[in-house]
Amino acid sequence: MIRRAFKKFSAALLTVAVVPALALGAAHVTEGAKAQGAPVVRTESGPVRGVTRAGADRFLGLPYGAPPVRELRFAPPAAPKSWTGVREADRQSPACLQFEPTGIREEQATSEDCLYLDVYRPSRTSPGAKLPVMVWFHGGGHTQGTGVIYGGGTMAAKTGTLVISVNYRLGALGFLAHPALSAATPGGSGNYGRMDQLASLNWVRDNITRFGGDPDNVTIYGQSAGGSAVCDLLAMPSARGLFDKAIVQSSVCLADRTTLSAGEESGVGFARAVGCTDEANVVTCLRKAWPGTLIAHQADYRGSSKVGGALLPKSLKQAFEDGSWNAVPVMTGTTRSENRLTSTALAGITAQGYEDLVRETYGDRADRVLELYPLSGFKSPYDAITQVQTDAQRACPVQQTAQAMSAKTPVYRYEFNDPTSPTLYGFSIPGEDMSNAHSAELAYLFDFTLGEKPLTAQQERLSDQMMRYWGAFAHSGDPSVKGAPAWPAFDPGQRVMQLRTAGASKVVTTFAAEHHCDFWLA
């Protein structure tokens, strides 16, 4: 999802929905039977009792790490505590603390105690079923969002897969680098959120057989920042063998990443900004800092993952080039007009403003940009500039990534193109078309609770098709499914599956031309 800056967002407002840490402790564990016939699974930490609804068993709020608070703040995730009674897995955990305010609805609870995941499986799945496993990492610019809003029950029931949605630490709590933190952190600082994601995959390896999943058939997938997580896991030596396929939605894998040294440099300034000026005690100070203070200074450091420590020694771009990456089949794609959502700060741009911005951004190439994207071909100046940015920043770089990867592993490329699609809750712009924007596909793949409005009957047909494609890829590494257009691998012919409403999806070879990739990649 989107990372959206709010310059005047007060620290006081950020604490309104915060749930006290450890709120989901022993009180949620019972000794006796609760619901006759409710599914019970014994995990390594203890037995959990889920709920069954709409053809799927749901095991909600399962801890895969200890609460990352106090001495475990700014530290690798520790193992969760065990329990002896049956833990009721019938309600979701809070979202991790939000460092920007648009990744959840206003009523969503948040907490530092947030290292939980939700497991969805077809109802009555036996422990020996060995169903494919799909592990989802949400987007949100590494600053916002939560796995809680991505229900996987429909996908699990429809495709015969286990779907797991993961919370991971965000903002400074997940991605702050600092020399003192690096000295105290095996693997280096700046990647606590990535360590959480790795821990969740280790939890899957150790526990998923008991839910009926196959630990030797795991697909990791994510969108936007979650897609970046998938890219990093493809490069991470310690993630080797923990997954077998990867789906990257709306994220460019073969791109440069922030180095650990640059992250540490910015982290020094962040620590000072939040009042941690004593270098001898900076780690203790950061671990005791009020969360609202950390959130208020979100802009004072370099966010997202850091490359250069033992955990992530190379970016995927580097690991891909030298052959050390975790090579698996890949599905990757974009929405038709990504930047309609990610460039909302430009809402209201005028015709003159459009030309001025193009000239300021593209310099001696500006005349050609204006020729390729004339205002007469768009609904508004906003529509024009966001398509320019979509093609330059996402559509064509992802196309380039797919082409490079296809020489070394099977790659399946898609474009989501539903001109009627709803946008995210809170992101409508009066008078502007927000369809096909960044995150538009999410409501078609999940029981998604951050959508602007429900899907129509025609959109539900596309949703069904997309779920089956994604599920087929998880089963076999090939998304083609009976009853839907065959989806060929990406090859020199650059065949792209264009996902359209009402059963109109089809393979196209015109993607690069439609997005002017020859120009953008020259």
N, C-alpha and C positions, 0 to 999 in steps of 0.2 A: 504493500500500500504506500500511500504518499507520506513523505516527510514535509511538513508544512510549518513554516516559522510563524510564531506569534510574538512579536517584539514586546507587546505590552501586557503579557500574560502574568498576573501577579502570583507570587509564591504562595500567598494565603489560599487562593482558589485551588491550587494544586493539591492541597491536603484534605479537601472536603470528603472525597470518597475513599480515603485510605483506611483499610482494615488493619487493626493491630497485628503485628507479627505473631506467629504461632497460633492464630485464631482457629486453625483447623486441626488441632492436636487431638489428645486422647478422648475428648468429649464426643468425637465422631466414630468411636469404636464401641461396639456392643458385644455382649456375651451370648444372648439368646437369639433365636430365630426371629426375623422381622417380617419377611414376606414369603409365604409358602411358594416354592417354585422359583424364587428369584435366583439368578445365576451366581454361584460362588466360585471363585478361583483363588488358589493359594499362591501368592507371589513369594519371592524370596524374603520380603519384609513381613509377610503375614497374610492371612486370608482377607479377601475383599468381596463384598456382595454388591452386584450391579442391579440394574433395572432393565426390563424389556419393554420396548415400545416400537410400534410400527415396523416390525420385522427385524429389529436389531437389538442386541444386548449392548448396554452402555455402562462402562465402568469409568466413573467420572472422578476427577480430582485425585489421581493416584500420585503419590510422591515418588519422584525419581532422584531427588537430592534433598539433603537437609536444608532447613530454612537458611538462606544466605544472609544472616544478620549477625551483628556484633562482630566477633572475631572471624566469622565466615564471610563478612562483606569484603569485597575486593579479594577474593580467594577462590581457588577452584572449588567446584561443588563437592560436598562431602556426601557420603552414603546416608540415605534416610534411616531414621530409627525404626526398629522392628516393633511389632505389636503382637499380642497373644489372642485377643478377641477378634471378632469379625469386624473389619472396617467397612462402614457403609459408604459405598462408592456411588451415591445417588445424587450428588450435587457437585457442581463445578467449583474450582478454586477461584480466588480473585485473580484479576490480571496483575502482571508485574507493574510496578510503579511506572507511570507514564511521564515521559519527559517532554512530550508535546501533546496537545489535548484533543486530537481528532481521530484517534485510533480506536475509540470505544464510545459507547453511548454514555450520556451523563450519569445514568444510574448505576453503571458498572462499578463494582467494588474493586479496589486495588490494594496491593500490599507488597512489602519486600519479601514476605513469605509466599513465594509464588512458583517454586520449582515443582510443578505438577503437570500431568498429562492426562488426556482423556483417550480411552480405548473404545472403539466401536467395532462390533463384529456381527455377522448374520446370526439371528437367534438360533438357539439350539446347536451351536457349533461345538463339536467334540474336541477334547484336548489334542487328539491325534490328527486333526483335520489338515494341518499343514497348509493353511490358506496363505496367499501372498499378503505381505504387510506393506502398508503405505504410511510413511512418517512425514507429517506436514509441519513446516516451519513458516509461520505467518510473516507478513510484511509489516511495514510501518517505519521505514527509514532508520531502523535500529533504535528508535526513540519512543515508539508508541505501538499500539496494537496488542493482540492477545490470541492465543490459541483457542480460548473459550468461545469465541464467536463463530468457529468453524465446525459445526456439527457434521459428523461423518456417518450418521446412521443410514441415510438414504444410499450413499455411495457403497457402504459395506453390504447392505441388503441386496442391492441391485447387481453388484459385480462380484460377490463372493470373495471379498477382501477384508482384511482388518485395517481400519483407518485409525491413525493415532495423531492427535493434535497436541502440540507441545508449547508450553510457556517457557520463555527464557529471559534472562535479565536484559534490561534495556538502558539506553542513555549512558550516563557516566557509570552507573552500577554495573553495566554489562561491558563497557568498551573504553573505560578510562585507562590510559597508559601513564606511567610515571616511573622514573628510575628507582625510587624506593619500593614501589609496588612490584617492579620487575625483580628486584633483589629478593623479595619475599614470595615470589610466585613461580613455581616450576612451570616452565614453558613461556614465561614472560607475561607482562601485564597487557591490558588492552583487549583481551579476548575472552573475558569471563562469560559473555553470552555464547561464544563459540564452544567454550568448555561445557556449558550447560547442554548445548545441542549434542555434543559428543557423549556426554553422560546419558542423555536420553536414548541414544543408540545403543550404548552398553546395557541400559535397562532392557531394551527390546531384546537384545541377544540373550540376556539371562532369564527373561520372564515370558517371552511371547509364546513359546511352545505351550505353556499351560493355558493360554487363551485360545489355542487352536491355530496359531500362526506358525509360519515357517521362517526361522531365523536365517535360513540360507536363501530366502527370496524376499529381500527388503528393498523397497523403492523409496528414496528420499525425494521430497518435492517441496517447492516453496515458490513464493511470488514476491517480486520486488526485493526488499531486504532479505526475505526468506529465500529467494532465488540466489542472492549473493552468498547466503549461508551454504546452499547446495554447492555452489562454485568452490567455496573454501574447503568444504569437506572432500571435494574431488581432488584437492591439492594436499590435504592433511595426512601425513604419514600414519598417525595413530588411528585414523578412520578407515584404513585399508581393511577390507574384509567385513566391514559392518554393514555394507549395503551393496546391492547388485545392479541397480538401475537408478537413473536420476532424471528428474523433470525440473526444468528451469523456466519459470514464467516471468516475463517482463524484466529480465536482468541480463546484463552483458558479462559473460564469464571471462573472456579473454581481454580483461581490462587491467590497468594498473591499480594497485591498492596502496593505502597509506602504509609507510614503513613504521616499524616499531620505534626507531630513533626519532622520527618526526612526531609520532604520537606522544612519546615521552616528553619531548620539548614542549609541546602544547599542554601536556598534563601538569607541568611545573607551574605554568601560569594559572591553570584551573585551581590547583591546590591553594595557591596564594589568594585567588579570588574568593574562595570559600572560607578563608581564615586560617588555613594550615600553613603557617609561615616558618615554623620550627622544623628544619630539615631532619633533625634527629628523631622527631616524633610524628612525622607527616603521615605515616601509615595509621598509627593509632588515632590521629586527629581525623583523618578521612573516614575511618570506621565509626567514629562517634558523631560525625556531622549530622545535623538535622536533614532529613531527606528533602524538605522544601528548599533548603539552601543549595543542595546539589542540583535540584531541578532548575532553580532560578538562574544558575550559571551554565546551563546546558550549552550555550553558544561559545563558551570559553575554552573548548578543547576540540581536537579532531575526533569525530565519532567513527563508527563502524570498525571493522576488524583491522588488525595490525599485522604486517608481514615482517618476519625477521627473527622471531623467537623460536624456541624448540617446538612449540605446538604447531605453528604455521611458518615454517622456514622459508617457503616460497609461495608466491601467488600462483593461481592456476595457470596464468599466462606463462610464467617461468617454468612451472612443472610440466606443462604441456609441451613446451619447446624442447625440454631435455628428456622427456619420456618418463619422468618419475611420477606422473599423476595416477590417480586411481581410475583407470580406464574402464568404463561401463557403458552400456547403451544409454543414449541421452534423447530426451524429448525437450524441445525448446520452442518458445514462441512469444508473440507480442499481440497486443490489441491494435486495432486499426489506427486509432488516434490517441495514443498513450497520454500525450501532454495536455489534452483537454482537462485532465485532472491535476497533473503535476505543475502546471503553469498558471494556476488560478490567480496568482498575484498580478497577472497581466489582464485580468478582466476589465473591460471598458477601453481597451486600447483603440486608438483611432486609426484611420487610414494613414495619416501622416506619421503617427507613432509607429505603425507597422514598418513603413519604409525606413524610418530613422533607426529602429532597432535592428533591422536586417543589415543596414550599412554599418552600424556600430559593431555588430557581432561578426560579420563575415568579410569586412574589408574589401579587398580587391575582387572577391568572389560575389559580392552583393548583387551586382547587376544580373548575374546568371541566376542567383536565387530568386530575384524578383521576376525574372523571365519564366522560371520553372513553376513558381507559385504566385501567379497574378491574382490580385484581389478579386477580379471578375470571376475566378473559378471557385470562390469560397462564399460561405454564408455571411461571414463577417471578418473584420481584421483579426479578431481573436481566433476564429477558426483557422485562418491562414497561418498565423504565427505558430500556433500550437502544432499544426501539421508539419511545418518546417522543422520544428524542434523534435517532433516525434521521429521523423525520418532520419535526421542527423544524429540524434542521441540514442535511439533504441532500435528502430526497425532495421536500419542498415547495419549497425554494429552487430546485432544478433544474427542477421543473415550472414555476415562475414564469419562470425563465430561458428555457426552451423556448417558453413562450407569447410572451414579448417578442421573441425572435429570429425566431419564425415569421412575424412581420409584415414582416420585411425579407429573409428568405432561407429556402429550404426547410429544414425541421427534421424530423428523425425521432427519435422518443422511444421508449425501451425501459425495461422493468423486468426484471431477472433474478430469476426466482422458481423455484428448484429446492430444495424443502425437504429434499433428500437430499444437497446439495452438500458436498464436503469443504472444510475450512478450510485456512489456511496451516500449514505445518510449525511446530510449537512453540506453537500458539495454542489447542489444545483446553483446555476448562475442564470438569473432571469434573462430571457432572450437568447441564450446560447444553447447550442446542441451539445449535450454532455454524454451522448452515447459513445460506445466503443472506447471509452477512456481507460486510463490506467485503473486496474482492479475490476473492470467490468465483468470479466469472466468468472469471478469468485462466486457470485450468486448462482452460477450454473453448475458448479462443482460441489457445493456444500449446502447444508442446511444453514445458510449464512444469515446472521442477525444484524449486519451493518449495512444492508441494502436499503436503498431509498424507497422501494416498493416491491411487492411480490411479482414474480414472473407471470406472464400471461400464458395461455394454453400453448400458443406457438413457441414461446420461449422455453416452455417446459419440454417440448420435443427436442430442442437443441440441447437442453440440460441433460436429458436422458442419453442422447447420443454422446455428449462429451464425457459423461461419467463412464459410459461403456468403453469409450476409447482409452481413457486414463486407466480404467481397471484392466483392460486387455493388455496394455503395456506392462502393468504390474505383474500380470500372470506370466507373460512370455517374452517381454522385451519388444513386442510388435503390437502397435495399437490397433491394427485392423480387427474388425469385429463383424460377425455375420449380421446382415440386415442393414449395414451402413456402407457408404462408399469406401473402397479399399484405400488404405493410407500407405503409400510407398515411402521407402527410405529417401532421405534427402541425398541427392547425388549431383553430378555436374549439370544435370538438367534442372536443378533447383526446384524440385517439386514441393509445393507447400500446400498443406491441407487448410483450406479456408473454411472456417466454422461459421455457418450461417443458419438463420432461423428456419423453422418449418420444413426441415428435411432437405434444405437446399445446399448443404455443405458439399464442397467439391475440391478436387485437386487443381491447383493453378500453377502455371510457370511464369506468370507475369508479375510476381511480387516485386522483384528488384526494379523492374521498369516503372511500376506504379508508384514506388517510393523513391525513385530517382537515385538508386544506390550506386550506379556508375559514377554519378557526380560526387556523392558524399564520401565514397570510398576511394576516390582518385588521389 
